[in-house]
């Protein structure tokens, strides 16, 4: 997505986006779509890399969305296109009705939506055309009729910024196919579908947080998610009532979860759990850290310490929001960034400068957000301080010859929905 400058991002015009997606679909395929669906990106307020460790996270859906138009066909052909790339990707359902689907089969942006179609088959949708549901991971019979489809999508979620543009795509297509194929999966199952698609079809070893936030989000609230049980609670944020806004500082340093750094951190966590003889790092708490330091290598200990303390910070943030309000959570956001920078080592210079400049110029608290190695930082800021903070961050980046950041305010939005 381009902007007229790199200091802000224009407000998303949802009505214009819906109209454009519908008209583009009709121009591409010569017919009207059966419906339009949308799903948001997300910001993770706190709880980074804790999701695949069966821990706690506190994301919220944002007012930047992917919109998808879709119409079923009467054959087994899938045609899908997007504003991300020219042309139409065409594939037969038979190519997706397989037990395994790796990143070597699908490539580019289409791996996300087509991976979801494949993953729905692993959860019980009959992609084979034989009439019998594939054995899946979800309980209950699947009664829907699965055929090919035409689809087109556009998005206002920045790509590569750590705001989960991928989950917005996955959740929009998952909801659209769930409705169109009459699968009747609940949203927790659709989150698992999206995660499976990203893990297997895309090859990114991510947890379930992003899809859960995109599907379960509520306006003006965060989703407090237990990534082991998948129990979710809505937690009021109260930013506006407290005179606060959440500023996104996109460093424009792109990251990719399917590359080595993310996978290496996950492997370190798994190694730490194995050596500590626990199923996952969720089973450790702060009291276990002295023993962990004795058992683990210095690097693995620091990885484990981040996860253990970050889980505690999520719990502390939820409690503080409920008892004291958002103005009291700043120190927890700051501590989270320090832990990701020093213990988990997933920050980069641009993220550190964004966070430090925000902290020095009026932010209640700030931290990097997302998987790391680039992407965005967030700053919780009094509304009246936003203009001056943007100027300070732009100047700090310019002094260091960094690419100019893109900055914009987000609010907590509703999750995936059928629009038309």
TAHUFEN-V142873 format. One record per residue. RES is the residue in three letters. PSI is psi in whole degrees, -180 to 180 (none if undefined). D_FIRST is the distance of its C-alpha to the first C-alpha in Angstrom with 2 decimals. Layout:
res={RES:RES}
psi={PSI:PSI}
d_first={D_FIRST:D_FIRST}
This chain:
res={UNK:UNK:UNK:UNK:UNK:UNK:UNK:UNK:UNK:UNK:UNK:UNK:UNK:UNK:UNK:UNK:UNK:UNK:UNK:UNK:UNK:UNK:UNK:UNK:UNK:UNK:UNK:UNK:UNK:UNK:UNK:UNK:UNK:UNK:UNK:UNK:UNK:UNK:UNK:UNK:UNK:UNK:UNK:UNK:UNK:UNK:UNK:UNK:UNK:UNK:UNK:UNK:UNK:UNK:UNK:UNK:UNK:UNK:UNK:UNK:UNK:UNK:UNK:UNK:UNK:UNK:UNK:UNK:UNK:UNK:UNK:UNK:UNK:UNK:UNK:UNK:UNK:UNK:UNK:UNK:UNK:UNK:UNK:UNK:UNK:UNK:UNK:UNK:UNK:UNK:UNK:UNK:UNK:UNK:UNK:UNK:UNK:UNK:UNK:UNK:UNK:UNK:UNK:UNK:UNK:UNK:UNK:UNK:UNK:UNK:UNK:UNK:UNK:UNK:UNK:UNK:UNK:UNK:UNK:UNK:UNK:UNK:UNK:UNK:UNK:UNK:UNK:UNK:UNK:UNK:UNK:UNK:UNK:UNK:UNK:UNK:UNK:UNK:UNK:UNK:UNK:UNK:UNK:UNK:UNK:UNK:UNK:UNK:UNK:UNK:UNK:UNK:UNK:UNK:UNK:UNK:UNK:UNK:UNK:UNK:UNK:UNK:UNK:UNK:UNK:UNK:UNK:UNK:UNK:UNK:UNK:UNK:UNK:UNK:UNK:UNK:UNK:UNK:UNK:UNK:UNK:UNK:UNK:UNK:UNK:UNK:UNK:UNK:UNK:UNK:UNK:UNK:UNK:UNK:UNK:UNK:UNK:UNK:UNK:UNK:UNK:UNK:UNK:UNK:UNK:UNK:UNK:UNK:UNK:UNK:UNK:UNK:UNK:UNK:UNK:UNK:UNK:UNK:UNK:UNK:UNK:UNK:UNK:UNK:UNK:UNK:UNK:UNK:UNK:UNK:UNK:UNK:UNK:UNK:UNK:UNK:UNK:UNK:UNK:UNK:UNK:UNK:UNK:UNK:UNK:UNK:UNK:UNK:UNK:UNK:UNK:UNK:UNK:UNK:UNK:UNK:UNK:UNK:UNK:UNK:UNK:UNK:UNK:UNK:UNK:UNK:UNK:UNK:UNK:UNK:UNK:UNK:UNK:UNK:UNK:UNK:UNK:UNK:UNK:UNK:UNK:UNK:UNK:UNK:UNK:UNK:UNK:UNK:UNK:UNK:UNK:UNK:UNK:UNK:UNK:UNK:UNK:UNK:UNK:UNK:UNK:UNK:UNK:UNK:UNK:UNK:UNK:UNK:UNK:UNK:UNK:UNK:UNK:UNK:UNK:UNK:UNK:UNK:UNK:UNK:UNK:UNK:UNK:UNK:UNK:UNK:UNK:UNK:UNK:UNK:UNK:UNK:UNK:UNK:UNK:UNK:UNK:UNK:UNK:UNK:UNK:UNK:UNK:UNK:UNK:UNK:UNK:UNK:UNK:UNK:UNK:UNK:UNK:UNK:UNK:UNK:UNK:UNK:UNK:UNK:UNK:UNK:UNK:UNK:UNK:UNK:UNK:UNK:UNK:UNK:UNK:UNK:UNK:UNK:UNK:UNK:UNK:UNK:UNK:UNK:UNK:UNK:UNK:UNK:UNK:UNK:UNK:UNK:UNK:UNK:UNK:UNK:UNK:UNK:UNK:UNK:UNK:UNK:UNK:UNK:UNK:UNK:UNK:UNK:UNK:UNK:UNK:UNK:UNK:UNK:UNK:UNK:UNK:UNK:UNK:UNK:UNK:UNK:UNK:UNK}
psi={136:155:167:-24:178:17:-14:165:131:149:138:131:94:-40:-44:-37:-45:-45:-41:-43:-42:-45:-37:-42:-48:-39:-37:-42:-4:28:169:149:156:-27:171:136:152:155:144:160:-175:154:136:110:-42:151:71:129:11:-18:-47:-4:18:34:-148:146:160:70:169:147:145:165:47:127:157:132:133:130:137:143:134:152:171:15:-163:19:136:127:128:139:166:170:-7:-27:153:156:172:128:128:136:154:145:-29:-31:-17:-12:57:158:-40:146:112:172:-14:-12:-45:146:162:-166:-30:-16:-29:-57:-40:-33:-36:-44:-44:-45:-33:-33:-35:-20:6:-14:137:94:-9:-22:6:-13:-13:132:142:141:124:-165:-7:146:151:154:149:124:-3:160:120:120:176:174:160:142:152:141:152:162:146:9:121:137:135:13:2:19:14:55:-30:-45:-32:-41:-50:-42:-35:-44:-35:-45:-41:-45:-35:-43:-49:-38:-2:51:-28:33:147:173:-31:-39:-41:-33:-42:-38:-48:-41:-44:-41:-45:-38:-46:-50:-36:-33:22:120:54:163:-163:2:-48:-47:-36:-44:-42:-33:-28:-1:152:147:135:26:159:164:111:107:128:109:-3:-52:-18:16:137:138:144:129:119:138:-45:26:-51:-43:-28:3:28:154:154:116:127:129:93:114:-13:20:105:145:166:122:-22:-2:179:-33:-45:-47:-37:-39:-41:-42:-38:-40:-42:-38:-41:-42:-40:-46:-27:-2:47:153:-35:169:-11:-30:-4:151:-177:-33:-21:-10:-38:-40:-40:-38:-30:-33:-34:158:163:-44:-48:-36:-43:-37:-45:-41:-38:-48:-46:-47:-31:-39:-44:-38:-36:-50:-41:-38:-44:-46:-42:-42:-42:-34:-35:-21:172:-25:-13:3:1:-43:-30:-39:-44:-44:-35:-44:-43:-39:-40:-33:-45:-41:-46:-19:57:4:170:170:-41:-41:-42:-42:-42:-47:-48:-38:-40:-45:-33:-5:42:-6:141:-40:161:153:158:156:151:-170:-19:-176:30:-165:-142:157:160:149:128:116:139:138:-41:-15:-7:-51:-46:-36:-41:-42:-43:-41:-42:-43:-41:-39:-42:-41:-29:6:30:155:139:136:161:128:138:155:140:158:160:131:171:156:-163:145:153:122:-41:none}
d_first={0.00:3.79:6.85:10.43:11.53:11.15:13.56:11.90:9.14:10.35:12.40:11.44:13.83:15.18:17.77:15.61:13.35:16.69:18.12:15.38:15.53:19.30:19.67:17.51:19.60:22.72:21.90:21.27:24.27:26.65:27.23:26.02:24.54:26.96:24.57:21.11:20.29:17.61:17.26:15.61:14.26:16.80:17.92:21.16:23.38:25.92:27.27:25.50:26.73:29.48:28.37:29.60:32.67:33.63:33.06:31.49:27.94:26.66:23.06:21.70:19.17:16.47:15.31:11.87:12.62:12.48:14.61:16.93:19.54:22.57:26.04:28.89:30.79:34.53:34.29:32.75:29.78:26.20:23.49:19.85:16.67:12.99:9.82:9.19:12.17:14.83:18.17:19.88:21.09:24.69:27.04:30.31:31.03:33.91:31.57:30.25:33.74:34.53:35.46:33.13:29.68:28.24:25.07:27.08:27.19:23.54:20.68:16.94:14.72:17.73:19.85:18.46:19.51:22.49:23.53:23.79:26.00:28.14:28.36:29.57:32.38:33.32:33.70:35.96:34.22:36.32:34.14:37.30:38.51:41.95:42.16:42.59:39.88:38.80:40.08:37.21:36.73:36.71:39.96:41.08:41.24:38.30:39.29:36.23:36.20:33.59:32.50:29.65:26.66:23.87:20.39:16.91:13.88:10.42:8.68:7.36:8.36:6.46:7.84:10.82:11.29:14.46:13.46:14.46:11.71:14.59:17.11:15.13:15.24:18.82:20.03:18.87:20.58:23.50:24.23:23.92:26.29:28.54:29.07:29.29:31.53:33.48:33.44:34.00:32.48:31.93:28.68:30.01:30.67:27.21:25.86:28.25:27.07:23.44:24.77:27.03:24.31:22.26:25.50:27.05:24.71:21.85:24.31:22.80:25.75:24.10:26.04:25.79:24.24:20.63:21.76:24.49:22.31:19.98:23.14:25.52:23.60:25.27:24.36:25.42:26.53:25.87:27.09:29.90:30.08:32.97:31.54:35.06:36.31:32.93:34.50:31.96:32.68:30.72:30.95:30.45:28.29:29.59:27.03:27.25:31.04:31.27:29.19:26.45:22.67:20.41:17.99:15.12:15.02:12.24:14.03:11.28:14.15:12.98:15.68:17.01:19.73:21.46:22.45:25.72:25.35:24.58:27.29:29.71:29.43:30.10:33.04:34.44:34.40:36.20:38.70:39.34:40.05:42.34:44.30:44.62:45.81:43.46:41.29:38.15:37.46:37.39:41.18:41.42:41.50:41.99:45.74:45.21:43.47:46.77:47.83:44.45:44.83:48.20:47.04:43.68:42.68:41.20:37.63:37.84:39.40:36.52:34.06:36.38:36.88:33.18:33.10:36.39:35.62:32.08:33.62:36.04:33.36:31.67:35.08:35.79:32.54:33.30:36.83:35.87:33.43:36.25:39.03:37.66:34.19:30.81:32.12:34.24:31.68:30.42:32.81:31.72:28.05:29.29:31.62:28.98:26.94:30.16:31.03:27.76:28.08:31.80:32.88:29.98:28.51:24.86:23.50:22.49:23.37:20.08:20.32:23.98:23.47:20.93:23.47:26.52:25.24:24.38:27.82:29.52:27.95:28.72:26.77:28.98:27.54:24.55:23.57:20.98:19.62:18.86:20.48:20.46:20.31:17.05:14.37:15.02:18.15:19.29:21.83:24.11:24.95:27.29:25.41:27.24:26.23:22.42:22.31:24.69:23.01:19.65:21.77:23.68:20.80:19.21:22.73:23.42:20.48:21.50:25.11:24.34:22.17:19.23:15.67:14.71:13.36:10.75:13.00:13.24:16.05:16.16:19.17:20.87:20.35:22.20:21.64:21.12:22.80:23.76:22.40:24.60}
